[in-house]
Amino acid sequence: MDNFVYMILPYVTIIVFIAGLIWRIRTWWARPRAKAVLFPAAKNNLVAAGKVVGDIILFGKTFSISKALWAMAIIFHVGLLLVVLGHIRTVTEIGFLWSWFNLDEEGIKDVANAMGLTAGGIMLAGTVLLLTRRFTPNMRVISIFQDYFVLVMLLGIVLTGMSMRLWMPIHAEEVQHYARGMLTFAPAVEIHNNIFFWHFFLAQMLIMYLPFSKLVHLVSKPVAESWTMR
């Protein structure tokens, strides 16, 4: 199982993700475009792009619909952004950042753990809030299996990631060495950590599922709104 998850599944994940994303984009572009414009209409393409990007970053439409949902979305996405940025260390060390603060090896470890737990905690709070919202009477009626499945999978990824920091830490050098081997098509099973195994497995499952789920709104939103916000 280790050989499959560490040496084969990552390449399957990348292929499925890219192929799925291409398929979704082709499907969107093949659909008839709306002839009506959103009000107020943007004066030019640059203004339209600014509106789309602003709505993606600040969730303006969500705020106008539900301030509670907006707050949950902000918490979740801020945590997600911090987590994604923190995972840069899985490929390379952020040397310039550590040098700014003049941190030694032990200091780097402490700061990285604190930042990782903070980012994970924010994302965990956002995920729990969004999942809890699904169980409210109004949302439960319109929720489908996919809505719960994605949030439960995210919950599993966050919890396993935070568990590694708290109970079964893994050295960044181990992950970096493995990641570089995978990127050069020479992966090897060098990480023997049960929590990391499940964290990595769940993350790959989510990445493969992403193009076929509602999480693909990060891509679909600019494409769809660029047709009408003009």
C-alpha positions in Angstrom: 0.0 0.0 0.0 2.9 2.4 0.7 4.3 1.8 -2.7 1.0 2.6 -4.3 0.3 5.8 -2.3 3.8 7.2 -2.5 5.0 6.0 -5.9 2.0 5.6 -8.2 -0.9 7.5 -6.9 0.7 11.0 -7.1 1.1 10.7 -10.8 -2.5 9.3 -11.2 -3.7 12.3 -9.1 -1.9 14.8 -11.3 -3.3 13.2 -14.5 -6.9 13.0 -13.2 -6.8 16.6 -11.9 -5.5 18.1 -15.1 -7.7 16.0 -17.4 -10.7 16.7 -15.2 -10.0 20.4 -15.2 -9.6 20.5 -19.0 -12.9 18.6 -19.3 -14.8 21.0 -17.0 -13.5 24.1 -18.8 -14.3 22.7 -22.2 -17.8 21.9 -21.0 -18.3 25.4 -19.7 -17.1 27.0 -22.9 -19.3 24.7 -25.0 -22.5 26.0 -23.3 -24.5 28.9 -24.7 -23.4 32.2 -23.2 -25.9 34.5 -21.5 -26.8 37.5 -23.6 -28.0 39.6 -20.6 -25.4 41.5 -18.6 -25.2 41.9 -14.8 -26.2 45.3 -13.5 -24.3 47.5 -13.2 -22.4 46.5 -16.3 -18.7 46.9 -16.4 -17.3 49.6 -18.7 -14.6 47.5 -20.2 -12.8 44.1 -19.8 -10.3 45.5 -17.2 -13.1 46.7 -15.0 -14.9 43.4 -15.5 -11.8 41.5 -14.5 -11.4 43.7 -11.4 -15.0 43.0 -10.4 -14.6 39.2 -10.8 -11.2 39.1 -8.9 -12.7 41.4 -6.2 -15.7 39.1 -5.7 -13.4 36.0 -5.6 -11.1 37.5 -3.0 -13.7 39.4 -0.8 -16.8 37.3 -1.5 -18.9 40.4 -2.1 -22.0 38.5 -3.3 -21.8 36.1 -0.4 -21.7 39.1 2.0 -24.8 40.6 0.4 -26.7 37.3 0.8 -25.6 36.1 4.2 -23.1 37.8 6.5 -22.8 34.7 8.6 -21.9 32.6 5.6 -19.5 35.3 4.5 -17.7 35.1 7.9 -17.5 31.3 7.7 -16.1 31.5 4.1 -13.5 34.1 5.0 -12.3 32.1 8.0 -12.1 28.9 5.9 -10.4 30.5 2.9 -7.8 32.4 5.0 -6.9 29.2 6.8 -6.7 27.4 3.4 -4.5 30.1 1.9 -2.1 29.9 4.9 -2.0 26.1 4.8 -1.2 26.1 1.1 1.6 28.7 1.6 3.0 26.7 4.4 3.2 23.6 2.2 5.8 25.4 0.1 8.2 23.8 2.6 7.3 20.4 1.3 9.4 21.2 -1.8 11.9 23.7 -0.7 13.0 25.6 2.4 12.0 29.3 2.8 15.5 30.4 3.5 15.1 34.1 3.0 12.2 34.2 5.5 14.3 32.5 8.2 17.3 34.7 7.5 15.2 37.8 8.0 14.5 36.7 11.6 17.9 35.2 12.1 16.5 31.9 13.2 18.6 28.8 13.9 17.5 25.3 13.2 15.6 25.0 16.5 14.0 28.3 16.0 12.9 27.4 12.5 11.3 24.3 13.9 9.4 26.1 16.6 8.2 28.9 14.3 7.1 26.5 11.6 5.2 24.4 14.1 3.4 27.5 15.6 2.6 28.8 12.1 1.4 25.4 10.9 -0.9 24.9 14.0 -2.3 28.4 13.6 -3.1 28.0 9.9 -4.5 24.5 10.6 -6.6 25.8 13.5 -8.1 28.6 11.4 -8.9 26.2 8.6 -10.3 23.7 11.1 -12.6 26.3 12.6 -13.9 27.3 9.1 -14.5 23.7 8.1 -16.3 22.9 11.3 -18.5 26.0 11.0 -19.4 25.2 7.3 -20.1 21.6 8.2 -22.2 22.5 11.2 -24.2 24.9 9.0 -25.1 22.0 6.8 -27.0 20.4 9.7 -29.2 23.4 10.3 -32.9 22.7 9.3 -32.9 25.1 6.3 -29.6 23.8 4.9 -30.2 20.1 5.6 -33.2 20.2 3.2 -31.2 21.4 0.2 -27.9 19.6 1.0 -26.7 16.6 -0.9 -24.1 13.9 -0.2 -21.4 15.8 -2.1 -21.8 18.8 0.3 -21.0 16.6 3.4 -18.4 14.4 1.6 -16.2 17.3 0.7 -16.3 18.9 4.1 -15.7 15.6 5.9 -12.7 14.9 3.6 -11.3 18.4 4.3 -11.9 17.8 8.0 -9.9 14.6 7.8 -7.0 16.3 6.0 -6.8 19.1 8.5 -7.0 16.8 11.5 -4.3 14.5 10.3 -2.1 17.4 9.4 -2.5 19.0 12.9 -2.0 15.6 14.5 1.4 15.2 12.9 2.5 18.5 14.4 1.2 17.6 17.9 1.9 13.8 18.2 3.8 12.4 15.3 6.0 15.1 13.9 7.8 14.6 10.6 11.0 16.3 9.5 10.7 18.8 6.7 13.8 17.4 5.1 12.2 14.0 4.7 9.2 15.4 2.9 11.4 17.7 0.7 13.6 14.7 -0.3 10.5 12.7 -1.2 8.9 15.5 -3.1 12.0 16.2 -5.1 12.2 12.5 -5.9 8.6 12.5 -7.1 9.1 15.6 -9.2 12.1 14.0 -10.9 10.2 10.8 -11.5 12.3 8.9 -9.0 10.0 8.5 -5.9 10.9 6.3 -3.0 9.1 5.1 0.1 11.2 6.9 2.7 8.5 8.3 5.0 7.3 5.9 7.7 4.6 7.9 9.5 1.1 6.5 9.7 -0.6 9.9 10.1 1.3 11.4 7.2 0.3 8.3 5.1 -3.4 9.1 5.7 -2.9 12.8 5.3 -1.2 12.4 2.0 -3.7 9.8 0.8 -6.8 12.0 1.7 -5.2 15.0 0.1 -4.7 13.1 -3.2 -8.3 11.9 -3.1 -9.5 15.5 -2.7 -7.3 16.8 -5.5 -8.6 14.2 -7.9 -12.2 14.9 -6.9 -11.8 18.7 -7.0 -12.5 19.2 -10.8 -15.7 17.2 -10.5 -16.9 18.9 -7.3 -18.2 22.3 -6.2 -14.7 23.2 -5.0 -13.9 24.0 -8.6 -15.7 27.3 -8.2 -12.3 29.0 -8.0 -11.9 28.2 -11.7 -15.6 28.2 -12.8 -16.4 31.6 -11.2 -14.0 33.7 -13.4 -15.1 31.8 -16.5 -18.8 32.1 -15.9 -18.8 35.7 -14.8 -16.5 36.9 -17.5 -19.4 36.0 -20.0 -22.0 38.3 -18.3 -20.0 40.9 -16.3 -19.0 43.1 -19.2 
